[in-house]
Structures are given as structure tokens and as C-alpha cells.
Amino acid sequence: MDFFSNLALGFATASSIENLFFCLIGVLLGTLIGVLPGIGATATIAMLLPITFQLEPVSSLIMLSGIYYGAQYGGSTTAILINMPGESSSAVTAIDGYQMARKGRAGAALSIAALGSFFAGTVATFLVAIFAPPLTAIALQFGAAEYFSLMVVGLVSSIALAHGSIIKALAMVSLGLLLGLVGTDIYTGTPRFTLGIREYSDGLNFVAVAVGVFGIAEILRNLESEKTRSLLMAKVSGLLPTKDDFRQMIAPVLRGTVIGSALGILPGGGAILASFASYTVEKRMSKNPEEFGHGAIAGVAGPESANNAGAQTSFIPLLTLGIPANPVMALMIGAMIIQGIVPGPNVATEQPALFWGIIASMWIGNLMLVVLNLPLIGLWVKLLTIPYYVLFPIIMAFCSIGVYSVNSNVYDLFAVAFFGFIGYVLVKLRCEPAPLLLGFVLGPLLEENLRRAMILARGDPSTFLTRPISATLLLIAAAVLLVVLLPSVRKKREAVFQEED
Amino acid sequence: MKTLNAIIGATALAAASLMSVAAGAQTYPDRTITMVVPFAAGGPTDTVARLVAEAMSKDLGQQVIIENVGGAGGTLGAGRVANAEADGYTVLLHHIGMATSATLYRKLPYDTLNAFEYVGLVTEVPMTIVARKDLEPTDLQGLIEYAKANKDTVTVANAGIGAASHLCGMLFMSALETPLVTVPYKGTGPAMTDLLGGQVDIMCDQTTNTTKQIQGGTIKAYAVTSPERLDVLKDVPTAAEGGLSDFQVGIWHGIYAPKGTPAEAVSRLSESLKLALVDPNVAARFAELGTEPSPETDATPEALKAKLEGEIARWKPVIEAAGEYAD
């Protein structure tokens, strides 16, 4: 069969000593830089891009892919250890991962993240290898109307499942949506809410907002008193997950893998939803939803798997169409062009060794990540024993460098400071930052696709119902609302984003 | 005596300053040069810059590193360079947007024509008029008639205000004297995805983005906007062949330095750019993107200055007629 000979070719390419070496270097560099607070995959790749130019095209892309996975894993590490997410995906990991760390279970949280990611990565790699072309065809069915309906599902399920502080959760989502409006309106070119500052004309930087409301706010809170600070240095018990942990993580990992793989295929922002969606689902499925926000294992295992599966399948549009699904993919295309390979729809037939080599290296890279990181966990956890008065200035310095390096924009640093303060106020008001981030990420997508769908339909709103995929998604959204409103179910409602009360 | 001393002093001073000028000219560049690209890493302009920077580094004996300062249609990066120290160690590689933003933005933090020294032109990337692969018309003439007949339903995608595809789309509609339905996207990627999926009808974009898709048969090409047909797309007629005689548009790229940069440094950079443009690696990579390096004669301050002035004058009425501003 073609598939097996292709895969054999891929593994033959990827497992040459040279390529294995570059894969290892990539994963290692990615982890080391990604683990610096506030630095996610995009910033890491942008920084390390030039060093790949001297290599063979296949080696350089394998190394870049390695950097990507490594950086993503590194981002989760800082999210768990110090509540400092470097990407939208790890913002969700921070919720329960950081709580586990505060309870002295940082090692277990890191192991769970690594193992869950590896499993999800393995499954998603095979999905990419076997089903890339048909999945692409499905992704192309998604137009503006479909993306709008998908975002509605995302918003509805997060709001509808919240209870207790539902007003606060709603307020946070709305605030996030409003913050998402900052920047130039792409349809008219009008700057909105930029206060006349040109540096904000492309919107607020996600990393700046996330680092502010999560990380800086947490530092401020920790500095309040000696007591909270010592929590970080609490006795670290057992680096590896226990048998019970393993039992608890199996189902979330499986569900996360499915959710992440499905959403990652959509180039118009599906992957962003993956970890949020998985978190919502896990909380809904859990027998002990009250654990969520206090270090629930499923709250780390599910989103981390979803996130990694989505990262893997988001290669599909790049590999089958030559179109980048996110800034990281755009960087990889730039790298390919500089190497003399212009990616397009025929890259699989024109460059089979490259195409299958990258797919095989995805799996090898994920394997290396696990092998590399399980021993490193001890080291990362030791970082927490550094006295806080030494640790927090270092964290602040690195996250400033990380945020600045994305766009060399000093206004992003002002945003970090501002949102750090806002985040601290929110902590004091017992409002959670996660719904705010979800609104912030979904808001622009929701608006952009709504307006584009209306333009394409010449102002006819029935387009959302006459297009079958869009109609189905809206039906799902309606069903979620209905289920929540039914009295028998209401009792079981739980606070999806309520991190602590 | 006094005068003699003064003369000696003045001569010594003059000699010293002459020597330092000479020394400065000889030693420039003695450290890393930063080339600001006012767009995100990985995009077509970034790619052009990295290829040229690598070739220039070889000649200058110093690393030319790329710094991506994206945002606000390239005006943030241009503004950064306009205010940078004019010592020859900060330069800007910008495309046609340098000329169009002078009109698209009614308030700019720099005066486009007076804030920069010119180093030279780098390349002019041709555009292609493309459509979803199942659009009915078979040639440009057919497309024009089809668009005029269905002006309320034919959709034209672009990558956002000020993008190459936006400019070309505006020019296309003004050539047809027919406004079509404009559908803006955030960047070329999503716009191309929707074109592949048949969600939108037409787009006019750089060969950098369209060549592989055209060759792969996933989209339909009606015309190239260059004066001659392109080697990589031999079957695609020029716009002039297709009946739009004046429709020539290319995304030209130039290198600039802050106003006041020493003339020696500027001419050294121009020399280096000339060598980079005949570098076989640069030419080969450019060819794969469907473009070619500017002729050596255009890698001069005069050529770039003339181009910028001409293009500002050319686009001003088009943008004003469309009434679409970016601020």
C-alpha cells in the first residue's frame, strides 16, 4: 500500500542520524526558550528562525517542528509552575496545573501534561498521515458562516455551564469581548478604542494580556504576605503521577485528543478553541466538578492533550494546501521559501521525502520530548525552591523580554503592566481571568466572521441557517442552552471557569 | 603668531576630521546592521529581506540582521526607522506600502518624502488576477464581462486595507469602472483558504502567494500584471493581452535609511545591494517566487526616489476615489 511505503520513506528520512540530531536540538532549544516565562512557540520560532537557514531543507524544517513542539511544551511548564502562560492554549493549563503545583504536585502535573501530550501527539500524527487530504476537503467547507456558528458554540457552552458566579463569568466574557475590539476594524480601516496610540492599531497582544492577568497578578498576590509566598516552596511530593492519577487521566486524555484533532484541522481559528473546549467538557463529565480550579487532574490532562493534538493537526492545511493556519505555520512557510521550497497544494507529490519526513519527525519529536522532559521535571520543580525574592524579579524580566520580542513593541510592555494591575483587581473581586481570555480570543473571530458572512450573503441573515454545517452548529448551541435551562439538569450545573470561590 | 597658531590648529583640526571621515568611510560597516522589516516574520516581504540581507552580509563583511517591526500597515516599522539614529546601522526594507500609506493614512508620524535617504530598489513582484477554480469565465475578457453583469454578487477578496491584494483589487475595479463586493480578511492565508474553498470569487495577489496554487490547479488564473509573461506561469496571459492595456501593477520593494545618514554609508549600501541582486542564490530563490531582482541600474538612490514619488502620485487618486482610508 502507498501509505506504508510513504510512511517508511518518512521514517527513513526522519531517522537519519543527522535529522534525529536536528530534531533533538530543535526540541531541546524549543523547551529551553519556551520555558522562559511569557515566551510561547511563536516568539521562540521567530527568534531561532535564522539558525536553521544553513541546514538542508528537510533538516531545517524538522528542527523547526521540534522547536515548535518543544516551545509549546515549555509554555505549559511555566503555566504550571508559575501561572505564566505563553500561548492561549496554555492559559487553560494554568488554571488547574498551577493549583496542583501549589499543593506540591508540580511534578505530577508536568508528567501528566507530558504523557497526555505524547499520546495525543501520536494519535494526531497518524490522523495527519492517513486522512490529511479528506480532512482538508472538510476544512474547506468552513466559510465565514460556519466559523461564526462554531464560535457561538464555544461561547454558549462556556457561559451556559457556569453557575454560582454566573454573573461574574458573564461579565468577564463580555469584558474580554470588548478588549478584543481594540484595534483597526478590518472592514472600514477605522481604529477602535486605540486611544490614538498607533501601536495598538493591530489590537492588544494576546501574550501581553495573558501574562498580565495571570502571571503578574499572581506575583502581586504572592507578594502580599510571607504566608502565600511560602506556599510555592511547599514540600514537593512525588515527581511522578501515582496509579490513581493515571486512572484519572485516561478518559480526559482520550476526549481531549478527539476534540483537539477535530478543531485543529480548521485553519480559521479552530485550534484556539481546543483547550477551552476540552476543559469545559471535562468539567461537565467529571463526577467531582468542584475539584476543578483546585488542581483537578482532568483539568490538566484534557486541555493539554487537546492542545497538542490540535497543534499536530493544524499542520494539515500547511501540508496539503500550502497555507499557514497560524503565525507559527507562516514562519515555517517563510523558512521553506528561503530554503527554495515554495509550499503549495502539490508539496506531497513534489517533495515526498520532505512531506513524509516532517510527518514522521512529528512523532519522533514528541517521543523525544517525553524522554527529554521526564528527567528534566525534577530540575524544573527545583526552580520553585529558589527564594521568591530572587525568583520574581527574574520572572518579571524574562516575561518582559518575551513579550517585547514578539513585535519589538514597547506598548506591549505597557499592556502587561496595565493588565497585571487589572488582573490583581480581578483577583481581589473574585473574578476569574480565564473567561476574560476566552472572550478576548473569540471576540474578534466572532465579529470578523459574522460581518464577512453577512457581506457574502448580501445582508441576508438566513445564511446561517441555510448552510447545513452552520445550521448544525447553531442547533448544537441551542441544544446546549436548552439542556442547561432544563430544571432537572440545572442542579448538576457547575461552574466551568470558577477557579476558586 | 596668533594667526599662525590658529591656522595650524585649524589645519590640524581639518586634517583630523578629514582623516576621521576617511577612516569612517573605510571602516563602515564595523558592526552589525539592522534591517527593519515592517511586517511579520515569514511573510513575503520578510522572505525578500532575508534573502537580500544574507547576500549583503557577505559583501559588507558584517551581519545584516532582520528585525520585524510589524503593525499598522507597515507604518510602525517605517516610523521606527525614520526616527532611528542616522548612522547607517539601521535601514528599512519596505514595499509599495511606503507610497500608498502616504495617502491611506491621513496622519503619519513621519513625512514620507523627507524622512528617508534612498538606497535602491530590490525587486518588483508581479501580481496575478486569480479566481476560484469553478468560476465560469475562461479568459480575462470573459471575466470582465461577467463581473460587470453580476456586480452585486461577484466578490473580491483582499488581505486587509493597504495590503497588496487590496490595492490591486481597487485598481481592478477602477479599471472596470465597476464597484464589486469587497471582502476583507486578516492576511493572505485566510483569504486564500476561502478562495480555495470557493467561498469568494476573485482575488488579485502577488505571485509569491499564488504561483504554486495556480500550478497545482486549485485556483484559476486570468492574467499577470507584468509587462511580459512570467517564466513560471507561461500559459497565463498579461493583463494587456487580455484587454486591460494600462493594468500594470507590481509590489516593488526598496531599501531606505533615516534622513541624514552619511552619504558614504548610503553609497556603500547601494554597492552592496547591487552585488546582492546579481547573487545567483538570490536570483534563483526570487525566480521560484515568480519574481526577479531589480536590474542593477535600479539599485540606486535616484531610481528608488523616482519610483516612490511616481507611485505616490499614481495611487493618490485611486485611493481617494475609493474613499477607503486606514485611519
Contacts between the chains, C-beta under 8 A, distances in Angstrom:
chain1	res1	chain2	res2	distance
A	46	B	41	4.8
A	46	B	68	7.1
A	49	B	41	6.4
A	49	B	42	8.0
A	50	B	50	7.9
A	50	B	65	7.6
A	50	B	66	7.7
A	53	B	50	7.6
A	53	B	54	7.3
A	140	B	193	7.2
A	140	B	196	6.0
A	140	B	197	3.6
A	140	B	198	7.8
A	141	B	197	6.8
A	142	B	197	7.4
A	143	B	194	6.5
A	143	B	197	6.5
A	143	B	199	4.0
A	144	B	194	7.7
A	144	B	199	7.0
A	184	B	72	7.6
A	184	B	161	7.6
A	184	B	326	7.0
A	186	B	160	5.3
A	186	B	161	7.0
A	186	B	184	4.9
A	186	B	185	7.4
A	186	B	186	5.8
A	187	B	184	5.6
A	188	B	324	7.9
A	189	B	104	7.8
A	189	B	161	4.2
A	189	B	162	7.9
A	189	B	324	6.1
A	189	B	325	5.8
A	189	B	326	4.3
A	189	B	327	7.0
A	190	B	327	7.9
A	191	B	327	6.1
A	198	B	71	7.7
A	198	B	72	5.2
A	198	B	75	7.0
A	198	B	76	6.3
A	198	B	79	7.6
A	198	B	109	6.9
A	199	B	71	6.7
A	199	B	72	7.8
A	199	B	76	6.6
A	201	B	71	6.5
A	201	B	72	4.3
A	201	B	327	7.8
A	202	B	70	7.4
A	202	B	71	4.7
A	202	B	72	6.5
A	267	B	189	7.2
A	267	B	190	7.2
A	267	B	193	5.4
A	268	B	190	6.1
A	268	B	193	7.2
A	317	B	193	7.0
A	321	B	193	7.1
A	321	B	196	6.2
A	321	B	218	7.4
A	322	B	212	5.7
A	322	B	213	7.2
A	323	B	189	5.2
A	323	B	192	5.5
A	323	B	193	5.4
A	323	B	196	7.4
A	324	B	42	7.4
A	324	B	189	5.0
A	325	B	189	7.4
A	327	B	40	6.8
A	327	B	42	7.3
A	330	B	40	6.9
A	330	B	41	7.8
A	330	B	42	4.0
A	330	B	43	6.7
A	330	B	189	6.8
A	331	B	41	5.5
A	331	B	42	4.0
A	332	B	42	7.3
A	333	B	42	6.0
A	334	B	41	6.3
A	334	B	42	3.3
A	334	B	43	6.8
A	334	B	46	5.8
A	334	B	47	5.3
A	334	B	50	7.6
A	335	B	42	7.5
A	337	B	47	4.9
A	337	B	208	7.9
A	337	B	285	7.3
A	337	B	288	7.6
A	337	B	289	6.7
A	338	B	47	6.0
A	338	B	50	5.7
A	338	B	51	6.4
A	338	B	285	7.1
A	340	B	284	7.1
A	340	B	285	5.9
A	340	B	288	6.2
A	342	B	211	6.8
A	342	B	212	5.2
A	342	B	288	5.4
A	342	B	289	6.5
A	343	B	212	6.8
A	344	B	211	7.6
A	344	B	212	2.4
A	344	B	213	5.8
A	344	B	215	6.7
A	344	B	216	5.1
A	345	B	212	6.9
A	345	B	213	6.3
A	345	B	216	3.7
A	345	B	217	7.8
A	345	B	218	4.8
A	346	B	212	7.2
A	346	B	215	7.2
A	346	B	216	4.6
A	407	B	68	7.4
A	407	B	69	6.9
A	407	B	70	5.9
A	407	B	71	6.4
A	408	B	67	6.1
A	408	B	68	7.2
A	408	B	69	5.1
A	408	B	80	7.9
A	409	B	69	7.5
A	409	B	71	6.8
A	409	B	76	7.4
A	448	B	186	6.8
A	452	B	183	6.2
A	452	B	184	8.0
A	452	B	185	7.7
A	455	B	155	7.7
A	455	B	181	6.5
A	455	B	183	5.6
A	456	B	155	6.3
A	456	B	181	8.0
A	456	B	183	6.5
A	456	B	199	6.8
A	456	B	200	7.2
A	458	B	152	7.0
A	458	B	153	7.2
A	458	B	181	7.5
